[in-house]
Amino acid sequence: MVSDLEICRRIFRKYSWTYYYSTQMLPPDVRKRVWVLYAFFRLADEHVDNPVLEPAEQLRAFREDVDFAWSRGTSREPVLRCFVRVARQHGIERPWVEAFLDSMEMDLTVSCYPRYSDLERYVYGSAEVVGLMMARVMRAPDAGLDHARLLGHAMQITNFLRDVAEDHARGRIYIPLEDLSRFGIDPSSWGPGVPEGRFRALMAHQIRRNMRQYMEAHQGLRYVPPACRFGVALASFSYQSVLYRISRDPVSVWHNRVKNARGDYPPVLWRAAYASFMA
């Protein structure tokens, strides 16, 4: 019989190859807790992006399941059973869970964001609280929580830049409309046919901002427990490597899912080792 934890691990490996292998650098006990967190996040995300029934109703039912599991400390659903146990043991706060679920609901009703400040509310729930929960399961001190939030934020922005085609197919734009306007792009024309020169300029602006976010987040590596530091740095630099690939050919995001190649990993490993050593 497959254990609850093994179910979480399989979900993680299926949906996040790069991040999954980054977590192999974490201590075994922390790694297992990260499997549980990711499986919970993925379970919620699937209710929104790949629902079997009507998405809003499916997500509402999921929130009720979370409420029940949180109040009772258990659930019939294996991922939730693992999640509430980890949450209770490691001080994961209920408002963080609610903020995450709120952002999942926003995906059902909000298709674009006028300003970056508008996007930040979504990113807080969809990614920053992920960083906060990760910090707790790694037993990082509270002094590092703001940096954990920012790293989650930075990684989410990289996801947005990588996934513009997939999000467009779902009717969503995660690049703020004020940025599209700044570079002369009409939101109604958003898609593979957007003028290439304008799109390249837009993406260069997004990438510069995203890289600054990573640089600021890395100032908090010193707060990450030493046994976890390399794994965190490896995940971050793996995402930054994807960002660098996008910068070399921004238009490619409309046609292929940009990902690291085998040859990208030696420099990523070196940068992660150096950053974790110097923190």
N, C-alpha and C positions, 0 to 999 in steps of 0.2 A: 504494500500500500504506500502510495506517495505521501510524504509528510507535507504539512503546511509550508514549512520552510523551503522544501524543494520546489513546491509550486511557485513560490515567490521567486526563487532563483531562476527557474525556467522562463518566467515572464520577463524578468530583467534581461536575460541573455537573448531572448527572442527579439526584443524591441530596441535594445540599446547596446549594440556590439562594442562601440568605442568606449562608452562609459563603463560597461560591464568589465572590460578587461583592465581599465584603470583601477577599479576597485579591488583587483587581485593583489594590489600592492598594499592594501590595508590589513591590519591585524585580523585574524579569522573571526573574532567575536564582533568587531565593528563591521566587517564585510557582510556578515549575515544580517545585521540590523539594517544596513543599506539596501540589501535585497528586499527586505520587507517594505521599507519606505518607497522604493521605486515601484514595487508591485502595486502598492496602494495608489500612487499617483497615476500609474498606467491604467488601473482599473477604472478610476474616475474619468480619465481622458477618453477611454473607449466608449463610455456611455454618451459622450458628446460627439465624438468624431466618427464612430462606427457603431451606432446604436442598432439594436435588433428591433426595438419598438420606437415609438415617438420619443425623440431625445429629451424634451423637457420632462415628460412623465417618467422616463427611465432614470434621469438624474434626480428627480424628486424622490423616487423610491430608494435610490442609492443613499441620499442624505438621511432618509429615515432609518436605513440599515446602519449607517454610521452613528446616528443618535442612539439607537438601541445598543449597538456594540460598545459605545463609549460609556453609557450608563450602567451596563451590566458587566463590562469587562470581558465579554466574549461574544461570539457570533457563530451562526451556522456557516458563514462564508469564510473559507480558510485564510484569505488575504486579510480580511478585516480582523479575524481572530488574532493573527500575528501582529497586525498594526496596533491594535489597542493595547496589547501586552507591552510592546516596545514603547509606545507613547507613555504609558503609566510608569514604566521603569526608568525612563530617561528624561522626564520633565518636558515632554512635548506639550505645548499649551493648546487648549481647545480653540482660542481665537485664531491661531495659525491655521488650524484645520478648516475652520469656517471661512477664512479668507481664501484658502485654496479652492474650496467648493464654490465660493462666490465667483471667482474668476472663471471656473468651468461654466457657470451659468451665463456669464457675460458672453462667452463664445456662442451662445444660442441667440442672443439678441443684439450684440454689438458687432458690426462688420468692419468698422474703421475708427480711427482715433484722430481728432482734429489736431491736437498738440501733443508734444512729448509728455507733458505733465498729465494729460489724460491717459496716455498709455501706461504711465507709472503705476496707476492704481491696479491695472490688470496684472502688470509684471510683479507687483508685490505679492499678490495671491498666487500667481502661477509659478513663480520662481524664487522670490526672495524668502518666502517662508520655507521653501525647500532647503535653502541654505541654512536657515535657522534650525530646522529639524536635523539636518546633517551635523551641524555643530554640536547639538545636544547628544546625538548618539555617539559622537566621537569624544564626548566629555571635554569639549573646549570651554575655556572660561568665558564668562559673559562679556569680558572686555573685547572678545573677538567677534561678537555677534553682528555688529554693523558691517564688518568686512565679509562675513559669511553671507549676509544679505546681498552685498554688492557683487560678490562672485556669482551668486545665483542669478542676479540681474544680468550681468555681463554674458553669461552662458545662454540665457534666454534670448538676448538680442542677437547673438550669433545664430541661434536656431531660426529666428525670424528672417535673417538675411539669407540663410541657406535654403529656407523652405518657401520662398516667395511664390513659386509656381504651385506648390501643393496648397498653400493658403489661398491663392487666387482661385484655384479650382473649387474651393469651398466657399468662395464669396467673401473672403476676409483680406484686409490689408492691415498689417501690423507696423508698417512704416508710417509715421505721422503725416497727415495730409499737409501740414504746414511745411514739411520738408519736400514733399512732392511739388508744392507750389513754388517753393524757393528755387527749384531747378527746372521750372517750366513744364511740369508734367501734370496733365489733367487727370484726376482720379478716374474719370469715365473711360479713359483710354488705357488704364493700367492693364498690363498684360505683356505677352511676348513681343508685341508689336510696338512697344513704347520706344521713342527715338533713342538710338543706342548711345549717342553722346551724352544726352541728358541723364540717361539711366546710369552710365558710368560715373558721372559727376555726383549723382545722388548717392550711389553706393560708396564712393570714396569718402563722402561726408559721414555716412553711417559707420563705416569701418574705423575712421579716425576716432570717433566718439567711443566706439566699442573698445578699442585698444586702450584708451585712457581709463575706461572702467576696469579693465583687467589690471592695469598697472596700479591703480588705487587699491583694488581688492587684495593684491599680492602683498601690500604692506601689512596685512593681517596674518600672513603665514606664520609669523612668530607665535601667534596665539594657538595655532593648531598643535595638538600633542605630537611630539617628535615621531612616534610610531605611525602617525597618520599623515605626516607632512608630505612625504613623497607622493603618496596616492592622490592627495588633493592637488598638488602641483602638476602631477601627470594629467589628471582630468582637465585642468585649466589649460595647460599648454597643448593638449590634443585639440581642444576647441579652438584655441588661437591658431593652430596650424590649419584648421579648416577655414578660418577667417582669412588667413594669408592666401590660401588657394583661391578663395573668392576674389580677393583683391587683384590677383593676376589675370582673372578673366571673369568680371562680374556678370556678363551676359550669360555665362554658362548656367547660372542658377535657374534660368527659364527652361533649360533643356535636360539637365541632369542633376541628380542629387550629389552635391559636392561632398567628397569624403577624403580622408587621408589615404595616401598610397603607402605601400610597404616601405618605400625609401624615406618617408616622412618621419618614421618612428625613431631612428637613431638620434637625430637632433632634438626631437621632443623629449626623449629619455634624458639626454644630456642636460637640457635646459631645466627639466624638472628636478634632476639630481642637484644641480648647481643652486637653484632657487631654494630648495628645501635645506641644503647645507648652510646657505648664507642667511637664512631667516633668523 
